[in-house]
Amino acid sequence: MGATRFKRCALLVATLASLALLSCAPQSAPASVSPSTPFLNAIWQETNRDRAANGLPTLAYQAQLARLAADWAAHLAQTETLEHHDLAVVIADPAFTSYSALGENLLSGPVSVTPQQAEQAWMASPAHRANVLSANYSVMGAGAATSTDGRLWVVVELGRLR
């Protein structure tokens, strides 16, 4: 191998190694945003209303969790299957290194479901209520999608930033 070709290969290997290190570097804290729709805004407000009524701090609305929730809601609507994310896999993803905990609330119902009805359903379920009222969470994001059969699929992702 000639010296010039060897230098090019060494440079390529060094560049690829640098890119691999950059992609594995911890991400900065995800940005807080406002919910993208009035429906999702109302879900956020209802969640925080229940938290405040129970002496808990409000949850900031977080962009990365909102994207995760929207993507999962779209998946649920497409598959018409109510199933949770494997949150252990999500939190192990390098893109989620800024989180120390994740939780999830799901709902499927008629497209006429209001945010208030969704929150009432979650508060009536012990496991979902525990997520809403967990002091372990500091941020949330929500997503919703409609399936071809006209059902609404709502996902709320809750998290704690490191």
Secondary structure in CASP SS format (residue, H / E / C, confidence):
PFRMAT SS
TARGET T0000
AUTHOR 0000-0000-0000
METHOD secondary structure of the structure
MODEL  1
M C 1.00
G C 1.00
A H 1.00
T H 1.00
R H 1.00
F H 1.00
K H 1.00
R H 1.00
C H 1.00
A H 1.00
L H 1.00
L H 1.00
V H 1.00
A H 1.00
T H 1.00
L H 1.00
A H 1.00
S H 1.00
L H 1.00
A H 1.00
L H 1.00
L H 1.00
S H 1.00
C H 1.00
A C 1.00
P C 1.00
Q C 1.00
S C 1.00
A C 1.00
P C 1.00
A C 1.00
S E 1.00
V C 1.00
S C 1.00
P C 1.00
S C 1.00
T C 1.00
P H 1.00
F H 1.00
L H 1.00
N H 1.00
A H 1.00
I H 1.00
W H 1.00
Q H 1.00
E H 1.00
T H 1.00
N H 1.00
R H 1.00
D H 1.00
R H 1.00
A H 1.00
A H 1.00
N C 1.00
G C 1.00
L C 1.00
P C 1.00
T C 1.00
L C 1.00
A E 1.00
Y E 1.00
Q E 1.00
A H 1.00
Q H 1.00
L H 1.00
A H 1.00
R H 1.00
L H 1.00
A H 1.00
A H 1.00
D H 1.00
W H 1.00
A H 1.00
A H 1.00
H H 1.00
L H 1.00
A H 1.00
Q H 1.00
T H 1.00
E C 1.00
T C 1.00
L C 1.00
E C 1.00
H C 1.00
H C 1.00
D C 1.00
L H 1.00
A H 1.00
V H 1.00
V H 1.00
I H 1.00
A H 1.00
D C 1.00
P H 1.00
A H 1.00
F H 1.00
T C 1.00
S C 1.00
Y E 1.00
S E 1.00
A E 1.00
L E 1.00
G E 1.00
E E 1.00
N E 1.00
L E 1.00
L E 1.00
S E 1.00
G E 1.00
P E 1.00
V C 1.00
S C 1.00
V C 1.00
T C 1.00
P H 1.00
Q H 1.00
Q H 1.00
A H 1.00
E H 1.00
Q H 1.00
A H 1.00
W H 1.00
M H 1.00
A H 1.00
S C 1.00
P H 1.00
A H 1.00
H H 1.00
R H 1.00
A H 1.00
N H 1.00
V H 1.00
L C 1.00
S C 1.00
A C 1.00
N C 1.00
Y C 1.00
S C 1.00
V E 1.00
M E 1.00
G E 1.00
A E 1.00
G E 1.00
A E 1.00
A E 1.00
T E 1.00
S C 1.00
T C 1.00
D C 1.00
G C 1.00
R E 1.00
L E 1.00
W E 1.00
V E 1.00
V E 1.00
V E 1.00
E E 1.00
L E 1.00
G E 1.00
R E 1.00
L E 1.00
R C 1.00
END
